Amino acid sequence: MDCIFCKIIKGEIPATKVYDNEKIVAFNDINPKANIHILIVPKKHIESIKHLEEIDKELAGEMLLTAQKLAKERNLEGYKIVINVGREGGQLVDHLHFHLLSSDAKTPV
């Protein structure tokens, strides 16, 4: 598999990780669209939201809670969680991921 996120998870490609546990890794986007732009990625390869199965519902919930935790740690007043689905929806990497975005000026990058 030639998935860039799988390579980051395996440590084959460097990334600035801000969170890492047994199920999820989060790292700064190399092409940020906001002051804060963190990608939250499951370690299990799932192509997109369209490919989630019933067995993955706990993982999806943990991804949302990870976004919340990262926002709290950065004292973000407001933020977006974006999930692009398919090429038509703007998904560039075929590995499920959430974008945590904030332009909160009070938070250092």
C-alpha positions as CSV (number, residue, x, y, z in Angstrom):
1,M,0.0,0.0,0.0
2,D,1.3,3.4,-1.0
3,C,-0.6,5.5,1.4
4,I,1.2,8.6,2.7
5,F,-0.7,8.6,6.0
6,C,0.2,4.9,6.6
7,K,3.8,5.8,6.0
8,I,3.6,8.6,8.5
9,I,2.0,6.2,11.0
10,K,4.8,3.7,10.5
11,G,7.5,6.5,10.9
12,E,8.7,6.1,7.3
13,I,7.8,9.8,6.5
14,P,8.4,12.5,9.2
15,A,5.6,14.6,10.5
16,T,5.2,17.0,13.4
17,K,3.0,14.8,15.6
18,V,0.9,16.5,18.3
19,Y,-0.9,13.3,19.5
20,D,-0.3,9.6,19.3
21,N,-1.9,6.6,20.9
22,E,-2.6,3.0,20.0
23,K,-5.5,3.9,17.6
24,I,-5.0,7.5,16.4
25,V,-2.2,9.9,15.4
26,A,-2.6,13.6,14.9
27,F,0.0,15.9,13.2
28,N,0.3,19.4,11.8
29,D,-0.7,19.7,8.1
30,I,2.3,20.5,5.9
31,N,0.1,22.8,3.8
32,P,-2.0,24.6,6.5
33,K,-5.3,26.4,5.6
34,A,-5.5,28.1,9.0
35,N,-3.3,29.2,11.9
36,I,-4.1,25.8,13.4
37,H,-4.5,22.9,11.0
38,I,-4.1,19.5,12.5
39,L,-4.9,16.2,10.8
40,I,-6.5,13.5,13.0
41,V,-5.9,10.1,11.4
42,P,-6.8,6.5,12.5
43,K,-3.9,4.1,12.5
44,K,-6.3,1.6,10.9
45,H,-6.4,2.2,7.1
46,I,-10.0,3.2,6.2
47,E,-10.3,4.8,2.8
48,S,-13.0,7.4,3.8
49,I,-16.2,7.9,5.7
50,K,-17.9,5.9,2.9
51,H,-15.9,2.9,4.0
52,L,-16.6,3.1,7.8
53,E,-18.3,0.0,9.1
54,E,-20.3,-0.7,12.3
55,I,-17.1,-2.0,13.9
56,D,-15.5,1.4,13.4
57,K,-18.0,3.5,15.3
58,E,-15.9,3.6,18.5
59,L,-12.9,4.6,16.5
60,A,-14.8,7.4,14.7
61,G,-16.0,8.7,18.1
62,E,-12.5,8.6,19.5
63,M,-11.3,10.7,16.5
64,L,-14.0,13.4,17.4
65,L,-13.0,13.3,21.1
66,T,-9.3,13.6,20.0
67,A,-10.2,16.8,18.0
68,Q,-12.0,18.1,21.1
69,K,-9.0,17.4,23.3
70,L,-6.6,19.0,20.9
71,A,-8.8,22.1,20.7
72,K,-9.0,22.3,24.5
73,E,-5.2,22.0,24.9
74,R,-4.8,24.9,22.5
75,N,-7.5,27.0,24.3
76,L,-9.4,27.4,21.0
77,E,-12.6,29.4,21.3
78,G,-13.9,28.3,17.9
79,Y,-12.8,25.7,15.4
80,K,-14.0,23.5,12.6
81,I,-13.7,19.8,12.1
82,V,-13.8,19.0,8.4
83,I,-14.1,15.6,6.7
84,N,-13.7,15.6,3.0
85,V,-15.2,12.5,1.3
86,G,-14.0,11.4,-2.2
87,R,-12.3,13.4,-4.9
88,E,-15.5,15.3,-5.6
89,G,-15.6,16.3,-1.9
90,G,-12.0,17.5,-1.8
91,Q,-10.4,14.3,-0.3
92,L,-6.8,14.2,-1.5
93,V,-5.5,11.3,0.5
94,D,-7.4,8.0,0.5
95,H,-7.2,7.4,4.2
96,L,-9.9,8.7,6.5
97,H,-8.8,11.9,8.3
98,F,-10.4,14.8,10.1
99,H,-9.1,18.4,9.7
100,L,-9.1,20.4,12.9
101,L,-8.9,24.1,11.8
102,S,-8.8,27.3,13.7
103,S,-7.7,30.9,13.0
104,D,-8.0,31.8,16.7
105,A,-5.6,34.7,17.0
106,K,-5.1,34.1,20.7
107,T,-3.5,30.7,20.1
108,P,0.1,30.5,19.1
109,V,0.8,28.4,16.1
